[in-house]
Amino acid sequence: MKFVQTTGVLGCAVIGLAGVAPAMAQDSGWYGGATIGRTGASIDEDRIRAGLAAQGLATSSFEERDRSTGYRVFGGYQMTPHLAVEAGVFSLGHFGYTARTVPAGSLDGNMRVRGMNIDLVGTLPLSDRLAALGRIGITSIRASDQFSATGAVAMPYASASPSERSTSYKAGLGVAYAFTDALSVRAEVERYGLKDAVGNKGHVDMLSLGLVYRFGAKSQPLRVAAPLPVYVAAAPAPMVRDDPAPAPPRAAPPAPPPAPMRITLSADALFDFDRSDLKPAGRQALEKLASDLRSVRYDTIAVTGHTDRLGGHDYNLKLSQRRADAVSAYLVQSGGVPAGKITARGVDGANPVTQPAQCKGNQATPALVACLQPDRRVEVEVSGTR
């Protein structure tokens, strides 16, 4: 039995990052899922007829069983918002043929295909919930054959029940639609390279539909910054006198401490995407800030890095911390700020400037990324007076 290559090529490439920072795309982390679908293979009828003719037999009829049902169960890890690694087990179903001959006889062949795979899966958002998928990987496939011959037909193979395990390629294309942050559906077409148990090479195609569940995925809550404290001077106690002399005038209440001065810098202006090293325009902005600070009498400076609400919490937290550290280090090294008076911390995207109704969606489309630009920022809070 041989599965020959059909007309047309199933192109597949892992889709890379398309000009969007990973901190602004899909969540990272573990996920699992399963797919089921229709499989198909091409049986080399000409080769089988030629083998029977070599025995002096004419083929009177040929029945193909080249369609079956397959499934795949898998687990994966989203390494970056646009690239994941997936591993799983699969069954591509059963395929076979029956050839009848003159003089009377028959040759019957059946094959079962199962295996394991590991793939790289690329994702490219097309809208808020729809994304394109591309995958490429390697497989370990076991092909288990079963042959039988009757009448005038002699068994053409050394064993009636051979099996073969081989390593081959796997590729595919598809689309995914997210019902929620955790649950999505996939439709895919995949090609599995194959070597059967009698030495023939070919492939099996699978068209499938499946579900994917992302563990721990949830919408991040909106946190509101605490208001600055309000200082109210206590009223003096009333004074009781025996004589009608007027009371002395009340002393003016002490002035409240000055409110901290807060400067907000756009992260997109300071850094290239997915980077924490300052670009030239960012260094110029910080030099201007350092010059302004020289005329300020301050006690402390707090630098806080913010991301937008898209992306994994852990990834956002680390990226915002690196960016806050970069701004703090530059102000100390080039701006003359004492290291003991400055602190730096990063936070995730749960303290946005934008409102949920302004920027809708969860996929990193260009429109959503642009809408969330104000949330990607670095805040410098100066406690002191001029």
Secondary structure by P-SEA (a helix, b strand, c coil): ccccccccccccccccccccccccccccccccccccbbbbbbbaaaaaaaaaaaacccccccccccbbbbbcccccccccccbbbbbbccccccccbbbbbccccbbbbbbbbbbcbbbbbbbbbccccbbbbbbccccbbbbbbbbbbcccccccccccbbbbbbbbcccccbbbbbcccccccccbbbbbbbccccccccbbbbbbcbbbbbccbbbbbbbbccccbbbbbbbccbbbbccccccccccccccccccbbbbbbbcccccccccccccaaaaaaaaaaaaaaccccccbbbbbbbbcccccaaaaaaaaaaaaaaaaaaaaaccccccccccccccccccccccccccccccccaaaaaaaccccbbbbbbcccc
